[in-house]
Amino acid sequence: MIKQSFIFLICMLWAPFTLATSQPHADLFNQMFEKHALVMMLIDPDKGDILAANTAASEFYGYSRDTLAQMNIKEINDLSPQSVAEERKLAALEKRRYFVFRHQLADGSTRTVKVSSVPVSYRGSPVLFSIVTDISEFRATQESLWHYQNRLEHMVDEQTQQLEKRTDHQLIATSLVIIFLGVMLTTMWLVLRKKRRTEYELQLERGRLDEIIRGTHVGTWEWHVPSGQLVVNDRWAEIIGYSQKALAPITIETWKSLCHSEDYVHAQEKIHSAFGDLTPNYECEFRMLHKEGFWVWILSKGKVMEWDRSHNPVRMVGTHQDINETKRLYLQFEHMAHTDTLTGALNRMAFKQRADQALVQARQQGAHFSLLFIDLDGFKAINDTYGHDAGDSVLVETTKRMSSSIRNSDTLARLGGDEFAVLLEYTSHPDDAGRVAEKIIAGLSQPFHVNNNQEVTLSASIGIACYPEHGESFESLLSCSDAAMYYAKRTLNGGIFAYCDPKRDTI
């Protein structure tokens, strides 16, 4: 299979030449394209139309090849255009030759895929030759690992219960020896034999557990709480780039020194919850410092296995799992979901969430805040005259200038197009918001440089709504500030701000 894929990739690299020069080479390409087990498609680089798809693609997506050939790649890609653009930027930043997307199959389900594309010439026209690989099994592997850990904990519990039962049997046997002196020697011989058998079986079970742990590739730890001593396996140390010998002696202070200070506080809360029997198991995500100087995300699970007579924890055991790649993907998608991909400012959804939080705090504390609705005057002319690339650079620079005009505690968002909004918390008087609006307008009045250092200018119209004077919900404040902005733009000829006035006719 490796040899076949290698030959196929060699053919693909020479495809632009061979398809243009000889029919036999074109037939060879077509045969390999049709029959190869990899999912392959030819895609129009400009429109995104699927020009051709092989049998493997039809089987994977659940559409016939004719149906696929009439579809656009956007109909399959489950990510938004903004998310697709962000993934392409990330791939370029990381110097990857593939992209990670979510593709929707014909049955409605979605799969996480890796798409590798190269430009080729096919029948005299430029196309994208794309190979699609299903990587959804990565998540299934994570789920399987979680089940393995649960089974491990369950097996440890069962072995502990069996050991306790056997100890009870031994006590009963010892009591019978005292009562029945006549059979003391025989009973002692049976007890010793049984004990040896129990220890032998326990060693076998421990060996099986060690094999399971090695198979799941997780780190294990055993914490003697009173002394602080930690007993770990090699994998526990390997996750953060060390050997056990390099970390020795390993104690709870070793873990504390390597754990991120912010995450350590959260982990301590989880541990104390397990110590207080508030939760049956301990589970926490935190960062640990790798030997090379970067942070590694760890999923830690554990359980108190031994208590003293005062019900204080004596021994706790658990596992460490490296979830760095999973966490990176999660944080990446979370950032994409809350951020405007062009300017880096918050998007409308994230801005509403922040405004709702400010509303709750203001109601509880009796505080005031202001909402500014900003629309750029003259931006359309820049787009029409100098092009959209110039317009994008102006939007990015506009965001920087507005950010420098507000406090770090204030919130800036791009609502769409050339519309922005600013949340000013703890503004006790409307004049405070007015001064910020003046500062924003002044900052935007300076020339912008586009396309070979050409100067362009624009201004801003700003509407201001104050809580609670102009509304007591996010929607009412946004609507009122929007109306005030239109009043400033249409009636006052722009480049100025206006306060919200619910009684004013803005039409």
Summary of the structure (lengths in Angstrom):
residues: 507
radius of gyration: 33.0
end to end distance: 69.8
largest distance: 113.1
contacts: 1466
relative contact order: 0.05
helix: 52%
strand: 25%
